[in-house]
Amino acid sequence: MSDGKKPFNQVLGKMIVTKEGKRLGFVKDITFETRSGELINIVLKDSTPYTRNLNLEKTHSKELLVPYSAIIAIGDFVVVSEEDLV
């Protein structure tokens, strides 16, 4: 897509990595503010042991959340800035 926007189904299931190349897990879901449509977090599935040590926010069902503001790029992978995770 030429405008840089990606439909949800193209992001779902992508691997999430830090810009340093550390794997965090896969995109399970995305949370957003219903009134404004602002994207809030990515819900992780299959999180790695490294990710569990990052002290990320969790859902009520103990799923790890990556703040959407930490995302640098979305392509073959979702690339995040590790500095923005804490």
C-alpha positions as a printed Julia matrix, in Angstrom:
86×3 Matrix{Float64}:
   0.0     0.0    0.0
   1.48    3.31  -1.04
   0.26    5.37   1.95
   2.17    3.26   4.5
  -0.96    1.88   6.14
  -1.27   -1.85   6.7
  -4.58   -3.66   7.22
  -4.85   -5.52  10.53
  -4.78   -8.94   8.82
  -1.37   -8.1    7.29
   0.1    -7.34  10.74
  -1.49  -10.24  12.61
   1.0   -13.07  13.16
   4.12  -11.07  12.24
   7.2   -11.6   14.36
   8.12   -8.7   16.65
  11.84   -7.94  16.94
  13.88   -5.16  18.48
  16.02   -2.99  16.24
  18.97   -4.95  17.67
  17.42   -8.17  16.32
  16.13   -9.72  19.56
  12.92  -11.69  19.06
  10.0   -10.82  21.32
   7.14  -12.94  19.96
   4.31  -12.58  17.45
   1.39  -10.18  16.99
  -1.73  -11.75  18.47
  -3.96   -8.67  18.56
  -3.89   -4.87  18.65
  -5.68   -2.76  21.25
  -7.02    0.68  20.38
  -9.08    3.54  21.76
 -12.58    3.02  20.37
 -13.54    6.7   20.19
 -10.43    8.04  18.48
  -9.13    4.89  16.79
  -5.7     5.51  18.34
  -3.61    2.34  18.49
  -2.48    1.59  22.05
  -0.7    -1.79  22.33
   0.22   -4.95  20.49
  -0.77   -8.11  22.34
   2.01  -10.72  22.14
   1.66  -14.43  21.58
   4.45  -16.97  21.97
   6.61  -14.49  23.88
  10.26  -15.41  24.26
  12.07  -15.8   27.61
  13.89  -12.53  26.82
  10.55  -10.72  26.51
   9.34  -12.0   29.88
  12.29  -10.22  31.53
  11.4    -6.81  30.05
   8.75   -5.95  32.67
   6.09   -5.19  30.05
   2.52   -4.31  30.93
   0.14   -7.3   30.99
  -3.54   -7.85  30.24
  -5.91   -9.29  32.84
  -5.21  -12.72  31.33
  -1.41  -12.21  31.73
  -0.69  -11.57  28.04
   2.25   -9.22  27.44
   1.67   -5.84  25.78
   4.07   -3.89  23.58
   3.26   -0.16  23.43
   2.35    0.88  19.9
   4.54    3.98  20.36
   7.62    1.7   20.47
   7.09    0.55  16.86
   9.73    1.8   14.43
   8.65   -0.05  11.28
   6.3    -2.72   9.98
   7.46   -4.84   7.06
   8.36   -8.51   7.09
   8.72   -8.0   10.86
   7.35   -5.52  13.37
  10.45   -3.65  14.54
  10.37   -1.95  17.93
  12.75    0.22  19.91
  13.75   -1.59  23.09
  14.42    1.75  24.8
  10.73    2.65  24.37
   9.52   -0.59  25.99
  10.45    0.37  29.55
